[in-house]
Amino acid sequence: MSLQKILFSPVTRLSGLLSVELEIDNGYITEANVSSTMYRGYEYIMRGRHVTDAVYLTQRICGICSTVHGAVASYLLDELYDNDIQENAQYLRNIILAADFLQNHIRHFYFFGLPDFVVMPDRPPFLKQNCFDCRLDENDNRRLAGHYIEAVKASEKSHQLLALFGGKAPHQHSFLHGGVAVAPTVDKITQALALIGDIREFVQRYMLVDTELISHFYQDYFHIGETPGCFLSFGLFRFGTKNEQVLWKGGVLENNCLTEPRLDLIQEDIARAWFERAKWLGEGEIHPAPHKPGAYTWTKGVLYRGRHFEGGPLARMGMNGYYQGGTSTMDRIVARSLETFLITELVEKWLKRLQPGEPPLKQKTELAKNKGIAVTDAMRGALLHSAYIKEAEVEKYDIITPTAWNFSPKDHAGHRGPVETALVGTSIPSAELKYVIPGRIIRSFDPCLSCATHLFDRRTNTIEEVIY
Amino acid sequence: MEKDNFFQLCQEYNGATDYTLSAHILPITRQYLSCNTQRKLPVIWLETSDSGDNNIAFMNTTYPYLNQVFTDMIDLLYSNTFMAAQGQDALDILNEAVEAYRGKFTLVVEGAIPTKDHGIYNVIARTKQRNITAWDAVTWLGTAAEYVVAIGTCASFGGASAAAPNLTGSVGVGKVLKREVINVSGCPVNPDWFVGTLAHLIMYGRPELDDIGRPKLFYGSTVHQQCQRRSYFDKKDFAEKLGDKECMFSQGCMGPRTGSDCPNRQWINHVSWPVKVNTPCIGCTTHDFPDGSVPFFTSLSKKSKDQYHEQKPSEEKGEEHESTKNPF
């Protein structure tokens, strides 16, 4: 078979808009360009605004992972205002954040991932499902398709738990700088415990079992979509009065060696992204250039010490000793389901540690610093917000999302990012599978292209203070 | 059958002692049911420039839950978020659906429409020939749809995607279409407002809209009018800080100029809403959100510097797209 070009557009069942160009030679993918096709320019939107607007405004970057943007913006503001976070607030913050992780992971597995592996009912929105490589028997198909309905309820309950403390979802209100504005009262705690009990039961009875079944019937996916094993995480679930502790540690994993991430080693790379540097905008400033030759995406490349790194549940589970396995499509899926279960246990534990009382919120009003940087892991990988401010007004606000890492385009040296690396080398044995196999690989990264499409423009080596 | 005829029929067989009345009514009822309640709304859903929060909000619908909406209310023919098909197969469904349901489908648009540089900042799909921008797709589908529903504030009025400096020239759907658009705003939408609007279209047709195109049913009165903390406001008992139990007006609350039923309806199975967690309403359903609401924590009278000053949405349409034809 000679060289074939395949345009995979749109890649459906994800957040945002994605197209992928593939080259296939002799039945193997030899080149892949992943292309994020929307741009909003959020960092420009942040400029000139009061820095405390960041918590609500940056949540609007992403619908499926809104809370984590609010969380990291709050950590950033805690640093700028030198806030002290009370113990109740630490638990509440992590409960709110964790509830959004549960929502995300359940929805990703069932709404986005399931139709890749399971025959769904032949009616909208599942028309024209490609079932060429669906391997479960009729009973299992019917059973798992039925679990879609259970997932509707469990994911709604996750957001209900979030809204109980956060006021609404997506884009919660109470997780703010200085703590949390809601009072942890006994009625809310009881209600939340009942909800997490239901969610935990769902994850145990359905999600873990379904993951096992799928991984059994699609065992070859433990060797499809592999990446080189370069993982990066900023850690997850911050505790301590200064957000200085992290429950699940982060790190940079390379050649089986785990080191602390150094933020000064993070670099942008816009070689193949639709951006240009403009002298008239000042040093380091970039602007959108939708017709730039050779560019193919709105996602900017991001490198750590000159290399591409992958983030997400597989990175977190691996670094924290919960999962030992490979770096494949199925490893990413299994690690996500495992993480979902662990989070249900944590939420239950944290809820029981809450002490009923007044809203644990203490916001200082005098700024202690005029620049800061804060990091956390988001659902799909490492997330960073940084700000330069002048008298509480934002001069520059930069955001590096997980998607910028995972969906990095090729860098100046032509090295591929994690998703492109996972795609290249994959066998496409028949034309019927030209979308099926790449679709499974791409979705295992839990793509969120709404998050990809924001300009980040960080001057390296200029930020010393780092929150860990 | 008209009401009068129905009454006449009932009177005629009023004295009957057997099942004659039922025998006459049942076929009529059956016919009515088959014509009036079996209809599912064909829906084409386009995701354009927003955060995807509105499809997440839609997933949070309770009674009916998402699966019940799919089974009983709508045929979601095209949706980047939910559809099983992908790549060209998905675009084939879109083309076929437009032909099969021309003039009968409801177009749901989630997100603002970038218009700068011919709309290149949002491409919903690519074909070998060209990029299909959100602007191309909305213009084409907007002319073929029975109803156009803008879900969320970005689609309704531009929202966060059109916030200053609006590098992409993003506007609400109503600005690029020469037809009525039902604006179901909110950042995100409350699923009840959206599913309620769909239910209205299915059962009673077009809902009554306010002067900026929103269903009056949900947006007809302000948050302030319905707020549980109204008595604090009336006594001028204002919160000193976030987290307090008094009126949030002092903390930037947009309730007085925000049309929405949040205080009564609340969010996610009706458990809470922003003021209930001791924070202000930030006016996310308004036509000038977020620029008209910032700084979020500054009281209404002191909000908004000049560059972000709110203006009533202008009647004038945005730049016109050259073609309403199928771009594929």
Boltz contact constraints between the chains, C-beta under 6 A:
constraints:
  - contact:
      token1: [A, 8]
      token2: [B, 87]
      max_distance: 6.0
  - contact:
      token1: [A, 9]
      token2: [B, 125]
      max_distance: 6.0
  - contact:
      token1: [A, 9]
      token2: [B, 126]
      max_distance: 6.0
  - contact:
      token1: [A, 10]
      token2: [B, 80]
      max_distance: 6.0
  - contact:
      token1: [A, 10]
      token2: [B, 125]
      max_distance: 6.0
  - contact:
      token1: [A, 12]
      token2: [B, 80]
      max_distance: 6.0
  - contact:
      token1: [A, 12]
      token2: [B, 83]
      max_distance: 6.0
  - contact:
      token1: [A, 12]
      token2: [B, 86]
      max_distance: 6.0
  - contact:
      token1: [A, 12]
      token2: [B, 90]
      max_distance: 6.0
  - contact:
      token1: [A, 15]
      token2: [B, 52]
      max_distance: 6.0
  - contact:
      token1: [A, 19]
      token2: [B, 126]
      max_distance: 6.0
  - contact:
      token1: [A, 37]
      token2: [B, 123]
      max_distance: 6.0
  - contact:
      token1: [A, 38]
      token2: [B, 49]
      max_distance: 6.0
  - contact:
      token1: [A, 38]
      token2: [B, 122]
      max_distance: 6.0
  - contact:
      token1: [A, 39]
      token2: [B, 121]
      max_distance: 6.0
  - contact:
      token1: [A, 40]
      token2: [B, 49]
      max_distance: 6.0
  - contact:
      token1: [A, 40]
      token2: [B, 161]
      max_distance: 6.0
  - contact:
      token1: [A, 41]
      token2: [B, 167]
      max_distance: 6.0
  - contact:
      token1: [A, 44]
      token2: [B, 165]
      max_distance: 6.0
  - contact:
      token1: [A, 44]
      token2: [B, 167]
      max_distance: 6.0
  - contact:
      token1: [A, 45]
      token2: [B, 163]
      max_distance: 6.0
  - contact:
      token1: [A, 49]
      token2: [B, 294]
      max_distance: 6.0
  - contact:
      token1: [A, 50]
      token2: [B, 295]
      max_distance: 6.0
  - contact:
      token1: [A, 52]
      token2: [B, 297]
      max_distance: 6.0
  - contact:
      token1: [A, 53]
      token2: [B, 294]
      max_distance: 6.0
  - contact:
      token1: [A, 53]
      token2: [B, 295]
      max_distance: 6.0
  - contact:
      token1: [A, 53]
      token2: [B, 296]
      max_distance: 6.0
  - contact:
      token1: [A, 56]
      token2: [B, 296]
      max_distance: 6.0
  - contact:
      token1: [A, 60]
      token2: [B, 51]
      max_distance: 6.0
  - contact:
      token1: [A, 60]
      token2: [B, 160]
      max_distance: 6.0
  - contact:
      token1: [A, 61]
      token2: [B, 51]
      max_distance: 6.0
  - contact:
      token1: [A, 62]
      token2: [B, 51]
      max_distance: 6.0
  - contact:
      token1: [A, 63]
      token2: [B, 51]
      max_distance: 6.0
  - contact:
      token1: [A, 63]
      token2: [B, 52]
      max_distance: 6.0
  - contact:
      token1: [A, 63]
      token2: [B, 53]
      max_distance: 6.0
  - contact:
      token1: [A, 63]
      token2: [B, 56]
      max_distance: 6.0
  - contact:
      token1: [A, 64]
      token2: [B, 56]
      max_distance: 6.0
  - contact:
      token1: [A, 115]
      token2: [B, 84]
      max_distance: 6.0
  - contact:
      token1: [A, 120]
      token2: [B, 84]
      max_distance: 6.0
  - contact:
      token1: [A, 124]
      token2: [B, 75]
      max_distance: 6.0
  - contact:
      token1: [A, 124]
      token2: [B, 76]
      max_distance: 6.0
  - contact:
      token1: [A, 124]
      token2: [B, 77]
      max_distance: 6.0
  - contact:
      token1: [A, 125]
      token2: [B, 76]
      max_distance: 6.0
  - contact:
      token1: [A, 125]
      token2: [B, 79]
      max_distance: 6.0
  - contact:
      token1: [A, 125]
      token2: [B, 82]
      max_distance: 6.0
  - contact:
      token1: [A, 125]
      token2: [B, 83]
      max_distance: 6.0
  - contact:
      token1: [A, 126]
      token2: [B, 84]
      max_distance: 6.0
  - contact:
      token1: [A, 127]
      token2: [B, 93]
      max_distance: 6.0
  - contact:
      token1: [A, 128]
      token2: [B, 85]
      max_distance: 6.0
  - contact:
      token1: [A, 128]
      token2: [B, 89]
      max_distance: 6.0
  - contact:
      token1: [A, 128]
      token2: [B, 93]
      max_distance: 6.0
  - contact:
      token1: [A, 129]
      token2: [B, 84]
      max_distance: 6.0
  - contact:
      token1: [A, 149]
      token2: [B, 67]
      max_distance: 6.0
  - contact:
      token1: [A, 152]
      token2: [B, 65]
      max_distance: 6.0
  - contact:
      token1: [A, 152]
      token2: [B, 66]
      max_distance: 6.0
  - contact:
      token1: [A, 152]
      token2: [B, 67]
      max_distance: 6.0
  - contact:
      token1: [A, 156]
      token2: [B, 60]
      max_distance: 6.0
  - contact:
      token1: [A, 159]
      token2: [B, 60]
      max_distance: 6.0
  - contact:
      token1: [A, 159]
      token2: [B, 268]
      max_distance: 6.0
  - contact:
      token1: [A, 160]
      token2: [B, 268]
      max_distance: 6.0
  - contact:
      token1: [A, 160]
      token2: [B, 269]
      max_distance: 6.0
  - contact:
      token1: [A, 160]
      token2: [B, 271]
      max_distance: 6.0
  - contact:
      token1: [A, 163]
      token2: [B, 267]
      max_distance: 6.0
  - contact:
      token1: [A, 163]
      token2: [B, 268]
      max_distance: 6.0
  - contact:
      token1: [A, 163]
      token2: [B, 271]
      max_distance: 6.0
  - contact:
      token1: [A, 163]
      token2: [B, 272]
      max_distance: 6.0
  - contact:
      token1: [A, 164]
      token2: [B, 271]
      max_distance: 6.0
  - contact:
      token1: [A, 164]
      token2: [B, 272]
      max_distance: 6.0
  - contact:
      token1: [A, 167]
      token2: [B, 272]
      max_distance: 6.0
  - contact:
      token1: [A, 167]
      token2: [B, 273]
      max_distance: 6.0
  - contact:
      token1: [A, 167]
      token2: [B, 274]
      max_distance: 6.0
  - contact:
      token1: [A, 167]
      token2: [B, 277]
      max_distance: 6.0
  - contact:
      token1: [A, 168]
      token2: [B, 267]
      max_distance: 6.0
  - contact:
      token1: [A, 169]
      token2: [B, 268]
      max_distance: 6.0
  - contact:
      token1: [A, 170]
      token2: [B, 53]
      max_distance: 6.0
  - contact:
      token1: [A, 170]
      token2: [B, 56]
      max_distance: 6.0
  - contact:
      token1: [A, 170]
      token2: [B, 188]
      max_distance: 6.0
  - contact:
      token1: [A, 173]
      token2: [B, 274]
      max_distance: 6.0
  - contact:
      token1: [A, 173]
      token2: [B, 277]
      max_distance: 6.0
  - contact:
      token1: [A, 173]
      token2: [B, 279]
      max_distance: 6.0
  - contact:
      token1: [A, 174]
      token2: [B, 277]
      max_distance: 6.0
  - contact:
      token1: [A, 174]
      token2: [B, 279]
      max_distance: 6.0
  - contact:
      token1: [A, 181]
      token2: [B, 242]
      max_distance: 6.0
  - contact:
      token1: [A, 181]
      token2: [B, 243]
      max_distance: 6.0
  - contact:
      token1: [A, 181]
      token2: [B, 277]
      max_distance: 6.0
  - contact:
      token1: [A, 181]
      token2: [B, 278]
      max_distance: 6.0
  - contact:
      token1: [A, 181]
      token2: [B, 279]
      max_distance: 6.0
  - contact:
      token1: [A, 182]
      token2: [B, 277]
      max_distance: 6.0
  - contact:
      token1: [A, 290]
      token2: [B, 117]
      max_distance: 6.0
  - contact:
      token1: [A, 290]
      token2: [B, 120]
      max_distance: 6.0
  - contact:
      token1: [A, 359]
      token2: [B, 243]
      max_distance: 6.0
  - contact:
      token1: [A, 359]
      token2: [B, 278]
      max_distance: 6.0
  - contact:
      token1: [A, 361]
      token2: [B, 243]
      max_distance: 6.0
  - contact:
      token1: [A, 435]
      token2: [B, 86]
      max_distance: 6.0
  - contact:
      token1: [A, 435]
      token2: [B, 87]
      max_distance: 6.0
  - contact:
      token1: [A, 439]
      token2: [B, 86]
      max_distance: 6.0
  - contact:
      token1: [A, 450]
      token2: [B, 51]
      max_distance: 6.0
  - contact:
      token1: [A, 450]
      token2: [B, 52]
      max_distance: 6.0
